[in-house]
Amino acid sequence: MTKRILSLLLVLVLALSLCACDSIKDIFNPSTSDDPAVGDGTSYSDFIEVMGDIKGYGDEAAELNMTVQSEYYYSFAGASVSAFRYAVEYVLWLKGEGDTLASFTADSRYAGWDTIAEINYSSPYATYFEGMLLDFQGKHDEAVTPLAIASIMPMFPEEGLDFSYLRTMEVDALYDLRNSLRELEDTIYGAYTPSLIGREWDKYLFDEGYLLAKSEECVQSENYTEALFYAKQALKTNPYEVKNWRNAAMCALTAEEISLMGAYIDEGLAVFPEDEKLLLLKEMINDALEDMEVSE
């Protein structure tokens, strides 16, 4: 019991340090650079530095067993860096490197826009780079939709993104950039392994309201497993919104994932210690456990 109390106290300390002002949106604000290789485009060195910082926030959360918080940071950094690395490899392939794109990227951790997007749907990078690469190949009409969707995603930088300089970079410089991104991937995925199921990419899974609505819709149709999927995605999109914790806990209950429900309540209360609905759920679980002990 003492160990449990100490653990919860540590979680509360972290919750205070990882307050809403430390959401990824506040950390993530890559600047442009006048580096000759970049011109007026988005600086890749700044990108790498910022994603490394975000990974560090994941480390802090993981040290205190805040599973959802750590996944929030790790998965965003992972999806973003993997998307950038895959885009660099795609450009190299368009420049004549390798045989097929699949064979050229085979020794990388994750390949394909759908796969990379699934790591964290709230990252705008898979969507943005997909559109950019379509544009590079002259498929301008096809590029419009992903580029437009990326631009309305909450995590899309206010000043925009411009990595179009990739197609004019020298091959050697692109390989150097690819290797730097791979190194960062190694540090991220050394700490975190995404749970991927090969789901078809619904490009609106970044939207918190959409995810909550889909979750409720699935509960109404008694598809509780699917409801829990959407609830998990909502938490991965924004763990600084209390309704996402409440929804995840209830969806875990309907899916009969009781231990997961308890974990959501505990970590949710670490972030929102005075939330009445989470406290009520906590009390209900405790009462149920006490009743089970008495009956035994």
Beta strands, then each sheet from edge to edge (+ up, - down):
end
